[in-house]
Amino acid sequence: MTLLLNCDLGESACIDSDNVDAQVMPFIDQASIACGQHAGDSAIMAQTLSLARQNKVTVGAHPSYPDRENFGRLSMDIPHHQLIDVITQQIATLAGIATAQDCSVSYVKPHGALYNDMMANGHIRSAVMQAISDYPQPLAFMLQATPSAEEHKQEAAAFGLQLIFEVFADRCYADNGALLSRSLPGAIHSREKMLKQVAQLSNEGSITTISGHRLELQADSICVHGDNSEGVAAIREIRHLLSER
């Protein structure tokens, strides 16, 4: 199967670049749009949704912990039912704006610390799945491809959810399949390493970890972060690599 290309967008107020959404939208398949709690607002959401519609890009909600001050990158201790509500409200906000533009939200991909926490903590992951499952319209769930993919499939099946497994073009992996913490050296790939990782993912279905270990991953989509200037600058080359497969 051909790998899709996704990007986290609608975060323009938090990155040092003009019109990032417009730069990458012609080259991607899926846009995960910030829902206002770590970045973005109703005007940015509307603009990003319009670009996605013009470029026939599938739209996903990109909810986070309610933490604009830290761009959603700090963990928060939120009770289970409250976390479900936080996620549901963000999906509904983006979906409402999308409906007004005659487009729709197709999947949900959590952001930042919420994403990392749900990958490490089944209790948090179940809250995310519950929020998506309870939503009035069918939504797929995008999460990280790891060696625990089969376990995650079983969890999702219990909630009646379709999964989209993603891998990351611009991030270095630990040997267990987790992303290397951004606080560690080498966590964010250079342009050269990023393109090499995309080529390996596309051609071999694997990545090379920080220690040089080859790790096979089930993947449907490759992510380039919209707040990574190297990734944005290389988006055309990444698209070309994926199209060559």
Stockholm file with secondary structure:
# STOCKHOLM 1.0

chainA/1-245         MTLLLNCDLGESACIDSDNVDAQVMPFIDQASIACGQHAGDSAIMAQTLSLARQNKVTVGAHPSYPDRENFGRLSMDIPHHQLIDVITQQIATLAGIATAQDCSVSYVKPHGALYNDMMANGHIRSAVMQAISDYPQPLAFMLQATPSAEEHKQEAAAFGLQLIFEVFADRCYADNGALLSRSLPGAIHSREKMLKQVAQLSNEGSITTISGHRLELQADSICVHGDNSEGVAAIREIRHLLSER
#=GR chainA/1-245 SS CCCEEEEEESCGGGSSSSSHHHHHGGGCSEEEEECSSSSCCHHHHHHHHHHHHHTTCEEEEECCCSCTTTTTCSCCCCCHHHHHHHHHHHHHHHHHHHHHTTCCEEEECCCHHHHHHHHHCHHHHHHHHHHHHHSSSCCEEEEECCTTHHHHHHHHHHTTCCEEEEEESSBCBCTTSCBCCTTSTTCBCCHHHHHHHHHHHHHHSEEECTTSCEEECCCSEEEEETTCHHHHHTHHHHHHHHHHC
#=GC SS_cons         CCCEEEEEESCGGGSSSSSHHHHHGGGCSEEEEECSSSSCCHHHHHHHHHHHHHTTCEEEEECCCSCTTTTTCSCCCCCHHHHHHHHHHHHHHHHHHHHHTTCCEEEECCCHHHHHHHHHCHHHHHHHHHHHHHSSSCCEEEEECCTTHHHHHHHHHHTTCCEEEEEESSBCBCTTSCBCCTTSTTCBCCHHHHHHHHHHHHHHSEEECTTSCEEECCCSEEEEETTCHHHHHTHHHHHHHHHHC
//
